[in-house]
Amino acid sequence: MSHRFKNAVLAVFICLLALNVQAQSKKPEKDSPEKVREFFVASLVKISDPVLTALSNNQLKTLMPVEKSPGAWDDRKHVTYLEAFGRTLSGMAPWLELGSDNTSEGKLRAKYIALAQKSIHNATDPNAADFMNFVNDKQPLVDAAFFAQALMRAPKQLWEPLDAATKENVIKALKSTRKIEPYHSNWLLFAGIIEAAIIKFDKDEDANRLIYALSEHKKWYLGDGTYGDGPDFHWDYYNSFVIHPMQLDILNVLKDKNNEYKKDFETELNRARRYAAIQERLISPDGTYPPIGRSLAYRFGAFQLLSQIALWKELPKEVAPAQVRSALYFMINNQINAKETFDKNGWLQIGLYGHQPNIGEGYISTGSLYLCTEAFLVLGLPATDPFWADAYQPWTQKKIWSGQEIPIDHASK
C-alpha cells in the first residue's frame, strides 16, 4: 500500500472521527425553547395520527395492526382498539383543550379536535364499524377509564361540542363498564374515575365504586409520595401510570362539587409533588431511566405524573419548569428516535427502546403502547408559559454528574 494511499485513508478516517465527535457533542436538550415545543407537538402528532385518522373514518379495526408479546394471554383484538383510543386521547387532551387559533400549531389542533370528536362518535355508536368493546373481559374497564380521563381533561373540546346522541352513547358506554369488578389494586381507580366523569357530565354515579377506590388508596399510602399497588409495594411506575394522576383528576372534580374533598385533594397534591420530584431525579444525564417493573412498553408514559404536575404548575420550588422541559425533551427524543419504534406505516411497536417484543407482558398489544402519550400533558401549557419560554436549564442528574451543586433531597413528611 503506497504512502499516498495510506495518508488518504488516514485523512478519511480522521474526518469521519471528527464528524462522529461533532454528532456526539450535539446536545439536543439545549435546543431553543421554540424548537423543543415543535418537537413535542410533532412527536405527539406522529404517535396519535394513525389512531385518530383511522378511527374518525371507522377504519381502526381494519387498519391497526395487532402486535402482541410472545406470552400474550390471547389475540387481544377484543380489547386493543379501546386501549389505543382511550390512551391516545387521554395524553392528547390538554393540548386539544387549548383550542384552535390562527397559528400553525392552532390550526393543527383544530384538525385533531375534529378527528377526536369524530372518533368519540364512532367509538361509542353501536352501529359504527369501530364501535368499541366496553364490557367483554376486564380490560375495557381500564381503557374506558382513560377515555373518561380524556373527557375530564378537555371538556370544552371533547365533551361540550358533541351532539346529544353522541353524549348519550358516551354515558351509556361508561356506565356499561359497571359490570366489571376491578382487581383490589390500582384498578379500583379505573372504576373511580369513570364515576367521577359521570358526576361531571351526567348524573346517577355509583358512589360506592368511587368512594371505595379513594378510601383503599388512603390505606395503601406508604410514605414519601409513594403508594402501594394494593397493600403491597411494587418497584414499578404505576404511581405515575395510574395512581397519582387518576387520584388527582378524581379529587379535582370532587372538590368542586363538595368542600369536604378539598383537604383530601391538597393531601394528594402534596404527595404527587414529592413523587414528581423523585421522577425528575430519575432521569439520567443521557436521558435514560431505570427499567424497573412491569409495563415498560409504555415507554416515556412512565413520566405522566411529572408532566401532569408541570402542567398544573405545581412543581416543587427546587425544580424549575425549564429543567423538567429539558429532561423530558432529551428523554423522549432518545426513545422516540430509536430504530423500529414505529412500523413502516407509523404504528407503535412493542419495546422500551426500539422494537423489543419480549419486553411486553401477556396483557400488552399494540393498543397498550399508546399510554406513552401521557408524557405530552405539558403541551396543555401555552407556548408563552415559562415552561416553554424559559431558557434551557440542566436537570438534577445533569447538574450533579457535571460537578454542580444541587439542593439536598429530603423525604416528605
N, C-alpha and C positions, 0 to 999 in steps of 0.2 A: 504494500500500500504506500503510495507516494506521500511525501510530507505535505504537499499541497492538498491532497485529498483528506489526509488526517486533520489538517487545520480547518478545512471546510466543515468536516463532520463535527469537530470540536466547537466551531462557531455556531453551528445549528443547535447543538446540544445546549450551549450557554444561553442562546436566545430563547429556547424552549423553557429552560430552567427559570430564566428571568420572567417570562410570561406566567409561569406557574406560580412563582413567588408573588407576582403582582396580583394574580387572581386570588391567592390565599390571603393576601393582606387586605383585600377589599372587605370592608366591614358594612354589610348591608344594614345592620341596626342603626348606623349613623346616616342613613339616607334622610333626605329632607322630610319634615312632617307631612307635606303635601304628597310626596311620593309614597310614604308609608300608608296614608289613608287610601290612596289609589290602589295600592296592593291589597289592602283589606277588602275593599269593595270588589275588586276583580276576582279575588280568591273566593269570596262568598258567592258571587255570581257563577263562577266556574263550577263550584260544587252543586249549587242549587238549581241551575238552569235545566239540566236534563230531567230532574224530578218534576218541576213545576210546568215546564213546557209540555211534557208528555201527559201529565195528569190533567192539565187545563184542556187538552184535546181528547180526553178519555182514552189515552193510549198507554198509560203507565204499565198496566198489566201485560201489554203487548210488547213494549219496548225495553223495559227494565230487565237486565239480566239478573238471575238469582244465583249468585255465588254463595256457597256455604263452606264452612270449615270441614276438614276431613272427619271430625267427630260429631257432625250435625245430628241433632235429635230426629229430624225428619227433613222433608224438602223445603220447609219454611215458607212455601208460597202462600199459605193461608194467612201469614202474619207480616211478611216482609214489606208489603206495599204501604200499609198503615205506618210501619216503622219509618220508612223513607219520608212519607208525607209529614207526619207529626213532628219528627225531629228536625227536618229541614225548616219547617215553619216556625218552630219554637226558637231556633237560633237566629232566624232572619227577622223576626217580628219587630224588635226595637228599631232596626234600620228602616223597615217599611213604615213604622209609625211616624217617622219624620215627615211623611207625605211627599208629594211631588212639588217641584219648583222649576224654574227655567234654567237651572244649571244642568250640565251634562249628567251629573250624579242624580239630580232631582228627576230628570227625565227617565233615567234608568230605573229609579224607584217606582215611577208611575207604571212602567212596563210590568214590573214584578208584583206590584199591588194588584193589577188587573189579573195577572196569571194566578196569583194566590186566591183571589176571590172566586175565579172560575174553578180552581182546584178544590176549594171548600165545597162548592156546589156539587161537583162530580163525586167527591169522596163520600158525601152523605146522602146523595139521591139514590134511593133504592132501584130506580130504573136506569141508572147510568152504568155504562160498561165498567167503570172504575170504582163503583160503589165498594167501600171498604168493609172488611170484616171487623166488627166491633164486639163480637160475642163468642166466637168459636175458639176455644182454648183459653189459656190465661193471659198470654202475651198481649192481646188487644187492650187490656186494662192499662198497660204501661204506655202505649203509644197514643191511646185516647187521652191520657194524662198530658203528654207532651203537646198534643193538639189543643187541649184546653188551656195549657200554659201559654201557647202562642196567642190565643184569643185574648187572654188576660193582659198580655204584654203589648198588644196593639189593637185595642178596642175601636179606635177611630178609623182604622183602615181595614181590619179583618172581621169586625162584627157589625158596626153600625151601618155600613153601606149595603149589607146583604139584604136581599128581598125577604119578605115574610115567610115564604115557603122554605127557603134555604135555612133561615134561622130555626124554624120548627124542626127541620130534618137534623140540624146540628144538635139541638137539645135532645131529640129522641135518641140519636146515636150515643151521646154522652150518658144519658140515663140508662140505656140498654146495658152498659157495662156493669151495672149493679149486680147482675147475676154472677159476676166473677168475684170470688173471695180472694183477697190478696194474701200473700205469704206474710208471716209475722216478722217483717224486716222493713227495709226502706220501701217495699211495695205498698205499705199502708198509706204512704204519701201520694201514691198514684190515685188511690180511691179518694183521698182527701182533697187533692187539687181539682179533681173533676167536680166534687161537690162545691168547692169554692167558686168555680166558674159558673155553676148553676145559680149560686147565690148572686153573683154579679150580673148575670144575663137573663135569669128566669126566676123560678120560684120552686118550692117543694123540694128543697135539698134534703138529703139523708144526713141528719145531724150526727147520727151515731158513727157513720163512716168517717166523717170529718173530725169529730172530737177525739175519737179513739186514736187516729193517726197522730194527732198532736200530743195527746197525753202519754202515749207509749214512748214517743221520742223524748219527752221530758225525762222519762225514766232511764233512757239509754244514753244520756249525755255523760261523757266520761271525763270532761275537763279539757282545758286549753284549746277550746274551739273545736273539739272532735266528738262525734257521736259514734256509738257502736252501730253496726248494721244488724239491728235486733239487739239482743242482750250482749252479744259478743263483739269485741274489737276485731276489725279486719284491716290489714295493711293493703289498702287499695284506694281508688279515687272516688268512691261513692259518696263521700261527704261533699264532693264537688259535682259529680254527675247528677245527683238527685237530692241528697238530704238537706243541705243548706238552701240551694235555690228554690226548691219547692216549698220548704217551710217559710222562707221569706215571702214568696208570692202568695201563699195561702194567708199568712198573717197580715200581709199588706191589704188584702181585701177585707178581712175580718175587722181590723182596727178601724176601718172607715165606716163599718156598719155598727160596731159595738165598742165603746170606750174601754170595756173590760179587757180587750185584747191588746191595748197599747203597751202595757208592761211586758207582755209576752213577746210582742214584736221587738221592743227595744232590747230585751234579753237575747233574742235570737240574732238580732243585727250585730250586737257586740261580739257574740260568738263567731259569727260569719266574718267579721272584720279580722279577728285573730286568725282564722283559717286562711283567709285571703293573704295575710302577711306571710304565713308559712308557705303558701303556694308560690308567692313571689320569690322566696328564698330557695325554692326547689329548682329553679331554672338555672342551669349551669352557664358558665361563660360562653360555651359553644352552642347554646340553645337546645340542649337536651335535658331530660329529666329522668328520675328513676323509673324503670319499667316494672313497677310493683303491682301485684294483684291482678284481678280479672278485668275483662273488658278493655284491654289495651288497644283493641282495634277501633275504639272510639277516638283514637289519636288525641289531638290537642283539645278536644272536647273535655278532657280531664281538667282543664283550667276554666271551666264555665264560671265557677264561683269568683275567681279573681276578676274575670271580665264583668260579671254582674255587679260586684262591689265597686269597680271602677265606673261602670255605667251609672250607678246610683250616687256617685260622688261621695262614697263613704270609706275611702281608703284610710288606713291609719296615718297619722300625721307624719310618721317617719318614712312613708312610702309615697314618693312623688308620682303623680299621674304619668309624667313623661317616661319615668323609668319602667313603669308597667307596660306602656305602649312599646318601648324599645325591646323589652324582654319578650312580649307576645309576638312582636313582629319577627324577631330573629328565630324564635321557636317555630312559628307557623311556616315561615319561609323555608326553614330547614326540612320540615316534614312534607310540605305540600309539593316541593320540587324533587322529592326522592323518586327515583326511577320506578315506573309502573304503579304509582299511587292511583292513577286512573287507567281505565282500559282504553282501547282505541276510539271508543265512542263517548268518552268523557264520564263514565260512571266510576264511582269509587270502587277500589278493590280491597280485600281484606289485608290488613297489615298495620303495623305501627310506623315503620319506616320503609315505605315502598310496598311491595306485594309479598306478604308473608302469611299464606293461608293457615298454617299450623298455629298461628297466634290466636285464632278465633275459637272461642268456646262453642259448645253444642248449640247455643241459642243465637249464635252470630250468623248473619247472612247479609247480603248487600244492603238491604234497607236499614239494618242496625247501624251501619257506618256513618250515617248522616247526623248522628249526635255530635259529630265534630263541629257542626255549625255553631254550637253553643259558645265557642271561643270568640265569636264575632258580635256578641251582645254590645260591645263598646261602640259599634257603629251607630247605636241609638243616640250617641252624643253628637251634636252638630260639629261640622268641621271647624267652627270658630272656638269650640271649647278648648281650654288649656290642655286637656288630654291629647288633642290632635295638634294644637298650635304651638305648644312649648317646644323649645329646642331639645335635642337628644340628651338623655341622661342615662348613664350606665345603671344597671340593676344591681341588686345586692351582691350576688356572687361575682359579677363582673368587677365590682369595686374591690372586694376583699382579696380576690386572687390576682389583682394587679397592685396590691400593696396599699390601697387606700383605706381610710378609716370608715367604719360603718357603725350604726347605732348598736348597742348591746341588746341582744334579744332577751325578752322576758316572757314567761308563761302568763296567760291571762288569769285573772282571779275569778 
